[in-house]
């Protein structure tokens, strides 16, 4: 037998999965690491924690599986995007990593927009947001110049772990796309952007494909992980790109809805000349010469968690949602906007906040629960519509994450998106995508599409109810008015938070 390993380096933990040639996840292991917030808005981690816990997770995976190390053909990575790791000329970390959810860089974002103007969207295809990597580099350049002077190269989180495992500096296109330093269409580092901020291009590592072999394990790493030094290591990809691969989003017309803490709508795309004016993200895919369009709802599953913890703390999620199937579409005239922590798509607005509109004395907990689910799904529908407006047909959506765990919510997605919804038999998300990159890189399959056909199996489909879809279409038009009519109120309320 032979196996591959997918390593998913998340924000709170690293997850490893052992997958066989049939795409079955036989064993998995997860190891947490701490998050540091030294000041309000700061979010940092120690890169060494990632390495140590990845090795622990790999070792536990091998011990519980009891397979021979020689049977592991290769491994690859998925990783949290945007995080900045600065290294000196000797490959030593210069400061804690600044993570994707760090918000200290608002001034740097404005500087990028003012300096680059229209070139930013022309080259990088994305707006300057606090989460991206370039603003973090500019923050260090301004506030920690002594650190910046020592910096020889920057890496993203999973690339640092891979460097420590192999000794090789590299970054794949899908993760590089989230730095604001990559020319998305030409798949090259942008000299225009780097020079605008006096950054040497030597700061950027070499670019590789996600399925490209970048080395084998260093002897001491092989010993610590209970693998062999011959284990092939493949570059891997950004967590969203790997999530798309793990859900089989590898052909034109394929779209995914992922509802975790945040919510993502992601569609496969081959047209590199598209211009969404920054309304959605446009990144390189893990598939060669392909892209993906992505809209983000910042508080998707988080909205449901907040609602339960605030108003129904003693109930489980199943108990909270048990009565929503008896509530009609529209929750008897109750609408919810999931702007608890601001919003990303289509309104990149840090000040906007959530609303319940139409609260009536006749509304029960179940009405509010259903309204929360509907509001989250309406927000995702906004991303669906932007993608459809680009000329793309969306007749089917793969639903993963928390939104795929409730039958009523799955049907609600079908009705609000007016599209067939597919639930997968086994859902491992980015970790599976990483394993698939390793399987393809090892030559098990002629293409990622062939790998997906073997590894990914649908479990159930949900077709839209035409009558309910009409009702939701009318309610969606009302939902879309709430942002414009509450924006000024929220800007004024921000001073009281």
C-alpha positions in Angstrom: 0.0 0.0 0.0 1.0 3.6 -0.4 -0.3 6.8 1.2 -0.1 10.5 1.1 -0.3 13.1 3.9 -2.1 16.4 3.9 -1.0 19.0 6.4 -3.4 21.9 7.1 -1.7 24.7 9.0 -4.7 26.6 10.5 -4.9 29.7 12.8 -5.4 27.7 16.0 -4.1 24.2 15.1 -2.3 22.1 12.6 -4.2 19.1 11.2 -2.6 16.1 9.4 -4.5 13.5 7.5 -3.4 10.1 6.1 -5.1 9.3 2.8 -5.0 6.1 0.8 -5.2 5.7 -3.0 -9.0 5.6 -2.9 -9.2 8.9 -1.2 -10.2 7.5 2.2 -9.0 9.5 5.2 -7.7 6.6 7.4 -6.3 8.6 10.3 -6.1 12.3 11.3 -4.3 14.2 14.1 -4.5 17.7 15.3 -2.2 19.8 17.5 -3.0 23.3 18.8 -0.7 26.3 19.3 -1.1 29.6 21.0 -2.2 33.0 19.5 -0.7 36.1 20.9 -2.4 39.5 21.0 0.0 41.9 22.7 -2.1 45.0 21.8 -5.7 45.6 20.6 -5.9 44.6 16.9 -2.6 42.7 17.0 -2.6 39.0 16.2 0.7 37.1 16.2 2.2 33.6 16.4 5.6 32.1 17.0 6.6 30.3 13.7 8.5 27.8 15.8 5.3 26.6 17.4 4.0 25.7 13.9 7.0 23.6 13.2 7.1 21.8 16.6 3.4 21.0 16.5 3.5 19.9 12.9 6.2 17.4 13.8 4.2 16.2 16.8 1.1 15.8 14.6 3.0 13.9 11.9 4.6 11.6 14.6 1.2 10.9 16.2 -0.3 10.2 12.8 2.3 7.6 12.0 2.1 6.0 15.5 -1.7 5.6 15.4 -1.7 4.3 11.8 1.0 1.8 12.5 2.1 1.8 8.8 5.6 1.6 7.5 7.2 5.0 6.9 8.3 3.8 3.5 4.7 3.5 2.5 4.2 7.3 2.7 4.9 8.5 -0.9 4.6 12.2 -0.2 3.0 15.1 1.7 1.8 18.6 0.9 0.4 21.6 2.7 -2.5 23.9 3.1 -2.0 27.1 5.1 -3.6 30.1 6.6 -3.1 32.9 4.1 -1.3 36.3 4.3 0.7 35.9 7.5 4.1 37.6 7.4 7.3 35.6 8.4 10.5 37.6 8.0 13.8 35.8 7.8 17.4 37.0 7.9 20.2 35.9 5.5 20.7 32.8 7.7 17.1 31.8 7.6 16.4 32.8 11.1 13.0 34.3 12.1 13.3 38.1 12.9 10.0 38.7 14.7 6.7 36.9 15.5 4.5 36.3 12.5 1.8 38.9 11.9 -1.4 37.0 11.0 -4.2 37.4 8.5 -6.6 38.6 11.2 -4.2 41.4 12.5 -5.8 44.8 11.9 -2.9 47.2 12.8 -2.2 48.2 9.1 -5.1 50.5 8.1 -2.7 53.4 7.5 -0.5 51.2 5.3 -3.6 50.1 3.3 -4.4 53.8 2.6 -0.8 54.4 1.6 -0.9 51.5 -0.9 -4.1 52.8 -2.5 -2.7 56.4 -2.7 0.6 55.3 -4.1 -0.5 52.7 -6.7 -3.9 54.1 -7.6 -5.5 52.1 -10.5 -2.3 49.9 -10.8 -3.3 48.0 -7.6 -6.4 46.4 -9.1 -4.7 46.2 -12.5 -1.8 44.2 -11.2 -2.8 42.5 -7.9 -6.5 42.3 -8.7 -7.5 42.9 -5.1 -8.0 45.9 -2.8 -5.6 46.7 0.0 -7.1 45.1 3.1 -5.5 44.8 6.5 -5.3 41.1 6.2 -2.9 41.1 3.2 0.9 40.7 3.5 2.2 43.9 1.8 0.6 46.2 4.4 2.3 44.1 7.1 5.7 44.5 5.4 5.2 48.2 5.2 4.2 48.4 8.8 7.5 46.7 9.8 9.3 49.0 7.4 7.9 52.0 9.2 7.7 50.9 12.8 10.6 48.4 13.1 13.1 49.6 10.5 16.0 47.7 12.2 14.1 44.5 11.6 13.4 45.3 8.0 17.1 46.1 7.4 18.0 42.6 8.4 15.2 40.9 6.3 16.5 38.8 3.4 13.3 37.0 2.5 9.6 36.8 3.6 7.5 33.6 3.7 3.9 32.8 4.4 3.1 30.4 7.3 3.0 27.1 5.5 6.0 28.0 3.4 8.0 28.6 6.6 7.0 25.2 7.9 7.9 23.6 4.6 11.3 25.4 4.6 12.1 24.0 8.0 11.1 20.5 6.8 13.1 20.7 3.5 15.6 23.6 3.7 14.0 25.1 0.6 12.6 28.6 0.1 9.6 28.8 -2.2 6.0 30.1 -2.4 3.2 28.8 -4.6 1.1 31.0 -6.8 -2.2 30.6 -4.8 -0.7 31.8 -1.6 1.5 34.5 -3.3 -1.7 35.9 -4.8 -2.8 37.0 -1.2 0.3 39.1 -0.7 -0.6 42.1 -3.0 2.9 41.7 -4.5 2.0 39.2 -7.2 1.1 40.1 -10.7 -1.9 37.7 -10.8 -2.3 37.4 -14.6 1.4 37.0 -15.4 2.2 34.9 -12.4 5.3 36.9 -11.4 6.4 39.2 -8.6 5.5 42.8 -9.5 8.5 45.0 -9.9 6.1 48.0 -10.1 4.6 47.4 -6.7 7.9 46.4 -5.0 9.7 49.5 -6.4 6.9 51.8 -5.3 7.7 51.0 -1.7 11.5 50.6 -2.0 11.3 46.8 -1.6 13.9 44.6 -3.3 12.5 41.8 -5.3 15.0 39.6 -3.6 12.8 39.7 -0.6 10.3 37.5 -2.5 11.0 33.8 -2.7 10.9 31.8 -5.9 7.5 30.9 -7.2 6.3 27.4 -7.8 3.1 25.4 -8.7 1.1 24.0 -5.8 1.7 20.4 -7.0 5.5 21.0 -7.6 8.0 18.8 -5.7 10.2 21.1 -3.7 12.4 18.6 -2.0 12.5 15.8 0.5 12.6 15.7 4.3 15.8 16.7 6.1 17.3 13.8 8.0 16.6 15.2 11.4 13.0 16.1 10.4 12.4 12.6 9.1 13.6 11.2 12.4 11.4 13.6 14.5 8.3 12.9 12.4 8.8 9.1 12.0 8.9 9.4 8.2 11.8 8.7 5.9 14.2 11.2 4.3 13.0 10.1 0.9 9.4 11.4 1.6 8.6 13.7 -1.3 7.4 17.2 -0.3 5.1 19.3 -2.6 4.6 23.0 -2.3 0.9 23.1 -1.4 -1.5 26.0 -1.5 -3.5 28.7 0.3 -6.2 27.3 2.6 -9.0 28.5 0.3 -7.4 27.1 -2.8 -6.9 23.8 -1.1 -10.4 23.9 0.2 -11.5 24.3 -3.4 -9.4 21.3 -4.5 -10.7 19.2 -1.6 -14.3 20.0 -2.7 -13.5 19.2 -6.4 -13.8 22.9 -7.6 -11.5 22.2 -10.6 -13.6 22.9 -13.7 -15.4 25.8 -15.3 -18.8 26.4 -13.8 -18.0 24.8 -10.4 -18.8 26.8 -7.3 -18.4 26.1 -3.6 -20.1 27.6 -0.5 -18.1 27.1 2.7 -19.7 28.2 6.0 -17.2 28.2 8.9 -16.6 31.0 11.3 -16.5 33.1 8.2 -18.3 32.2 5.0 -16.8 31.9 1.5 -18.3 31.6 -2.0 -15.6 30.4 -4.4 -15.9 29.8 -8.1 -13.4 28.3 -10.6 -12.3 30.7 -13.3 -10.0 30.5 -16.3 -10.4 34.1 -17.6 -7.5 36.1 -16.2 -8.6 39.4 -17.7 -11.7 39.8 -15.5 -12.0 43.0 -13.5 -14.4 42.9 -10.5 -13.2 46.4 -9.3 -12.2 44.8 -6.0 -15.7 43.7 -5.0 -14.6 40.1 -4.6 -11.1 38.5 -4.3 -9.4 37.2 -7.4 -6.6 34.7 -6.7 -4.5 32.1 -8.5 -5.8 28.5 -8.1 -3.8 25.5 -7.0 -4.6 24.1 -10.5 -2.1 25.3 -13.1 -3.0 28.5 -15.0 -6.4 28.7 -13.3 -7.9 31.2 -10.9 -10.7 31.5 -8.4 -13.2 34.2 -7.6 -14.0 34.5 -3.9 -16.5 36.5 -1.9 -16.3 36.6 1.9 -18.9 37.0 4.7 -16.8 37.8 7.8 -19.3 36.5 10.4 -21.1 33.5 8.9 -21.1 30.6 11.3 -19.9 33.1 13.9 -23.2 34.9 13.7 -25.0 31.6 14.6 -22.5 30.9 17.4 -23.0 34.5 18.8 -26.7 34.2 18.7 -26.7 30.8 20.5 -24.3 32.0 23.2 -26.1 35.2 23.7 -29.8 34.1 23.6 -29.8 30.3 24.0 -26.7 29.4 25.9 -28.1 26.3 27.5 -29.2 24.8 24.1 -27.1 22.8 21.7 -27.0 23.9 18.1 -29.3 21.0 17.2 -31.8 22.1 19.8 -31.6 25.7 18.7 -32.4 24.8 15.1 -34.9 22.0 15.8 -38.0 24.1 15.1 -36.8 26.2 12.2 -38.2 23.9 9.5 -41.7 24.8 10.7 -41.0 28.5 10.3 -41.9 29.9 6.8 -39.4 31.4 4.4 -38.7 35.0 5.6 -39.2 34.2 9.3 -42.6 36.0 9.4 -41.1 39.3 8.2 -37.8 39.2 10.2 -34.5 40.0 8.5 -31.0 39.7 9.9 -27.7 41.1 8.5 -24.6 39.2 9.7 -22.4 42.3 10.1 -21.3 41.5 13.7 -17.6 42.3 13.0 -18.0 44.5 9.9 -18.3 43.1 6.4 -16.1 42.1 3.4 -18.2 41.3 0.3 -19.6 43.3 -1.3 -19.2 46.0 1.4 -15.6 46.2 2.7 -16.7 48.2 5.8 -15.2 47.9 9.2 -17.9 50.1 10.9 -21.1 48.4 9.7 -22.8 46.3 12.3 -25.5 43.6 12.4 -29.3 44.3 12.5 -32.5 42.5 13.1 -35.2 44.3 11.1 -38.9 43.8 11.6 -38.9 42.4 15.1 -42.5 41.6 16.2 -44.0 40.5 19.5 -45.1 37.3 17.8 -41.6 36.2 16.9 -40.2 33.3 18.9 -36.6 32.0 19.3 -37.1 29.7 16.3 -38.0 32.8 14.1 -34.9 34.5 15.2 -32.8 31.3 14.6 -34.1 30.9 11.1 -33.6 34.6 10.4 -30.0 34.3 11.3 -29.5 31.4 8.9 -31.3 33.3 6.2 -29.2 36.4 6.7 -26.0 34.5 6.5 -27.2 32.9 3.3 -28.4 36.2 1.8 -24.9 37.6 2.4 -23.4 34.7 0.5 -26.0 35.2 -2.2 -24.5 38.7 -2.8 -21.2 37.0 -3.8 -23.0 34.5 -5.9 -24.7 37.3 -7.8 -21.4 39.2 -8.4 -20.0 36.0 -9.9 -23.1 35.5 -12.1 -22.8 39.0 -13.3 -19.4 38.2 -14.7 -21.1 35.9 -17.2 -20.7 32.7 -15.2 -23.6 30.2 -15.0 -24.0 28.8 -11.5 -26.5 25.9 -11.5 -24.8 23.8 -8.8 -23.0 24.7 -5.6 -21.0 22.3 -3.4 -21.8 23.1 0.2 -19.2 22.4 2.9 -18.6 23.4 6.5 -21.3 24.1 9.1 -23.8 25.0 6.5 -23.7 21.4 5.2 -24.6 19.9 8.6 -28.3 20.9 8.7 -30.9 19.7 6.3 -33.0 22.8 6.5 -30.1 25.0 6.0 -29.0 23.0 2.9 -32.5 23.4 1.4 -32.4 27.1 2.3 -29.2 27.5 0.3 -30.8 25.8 -2.7 -33.8 28.2 -2.5 -31.8 31.4 -1.8 -29.1 30.7 -4.4 -31.7 29.2 -6.8 -29.2 26.4 -7.5 -28.8 22.7 -6.9 -26.8 22.2 -3.6 -24.5 19.2 -3.3 -23.4 17.7 0.1 -20.3 15.6 0.0 -20.0 12.1 1.4 -16.7 12.9 3.3 -15.6 16.4 3.9 -12.0 17.2 5.0 -11.6 20.6 3.4 -8.2 22.1 2.9 -6.4 19.0 4.4 -7.9 16.8 1.7 -6.9 19.4 -0.9 -3.3 19.2 0.4 -3.4 15.4 0.2 -4.7 15.6 -3.3 -1.8 17.8 -4.4 0.6 15.3 -3.0 -1.3 12.4 -4.7 -1.2 14.2 -8.1 2.4 15.3 -7.5 3.4 11.7 -6.8 2.0 10.6 -10.2 -1.0 8.7 -8.8 -3.2 10.5 -11.3 -2.8 12.3 -14.7 -4.6 15.4 -13.4 -6.2 17.0 -10.3 -9.6 16.4 -12.0 -8.9 12.7 -12.2 -7.8 12.7 -8.5 -11.0 14.5 -7.6 -13.1 12.0 -9.5 -11.5 9.2 -7.4 -11.4 11.0 -4.0 -14.6 13.1 -3.9 -18.1 11.6 -3.8 -21.4 13.4 -3.5 -23.8 12.2 -0.8 -27.0 14.1 -1.4 -28.4 16.9 -3.6 -31.0 19.6 -2.8 -33.0 21.2 -5.6 -34.5 24.7 -5.2 -38.2 24.9 -4.6 -39.5 27.3 -7.3 -42.2 28.9 -5.1 -39.8 29.4 -2.2 -37.1 30.7 -4.5 -39.5 33.5 -5.6 -40.2 34.5 -2.0 -36.5 34.6 -1.2 -35.8 36.6 -4.3 -38.2 39.3 -3.1 -36.8 39.2 0.5 -33.2 39.3 -0.9 -34.1 42.7 -2.6 -35.2 44.0 0.8 -32.1 42.6 2.5 -29.8 44.4 0.1 -31.3 47.8 1.1 -30.4 47.4 4.8 -26.7 48.1 4.3 -27.3 51.5 2.7 -30.0 52.5 5.1 -28.0 51.6 8.3 -24.4 52.6 7.2 -24.6 56.2 8.4 -26.2 55.2 11.7 -23.4 52.7 12.3 -20.7 55.2 11.5 -22.2 57.5 14.1 -22.6 54.7 16.6 -18.9 53.6 16.2 -17.7 56.4 18.6 -19.7 54.8 21.4 -18.3 51.3 21.1 
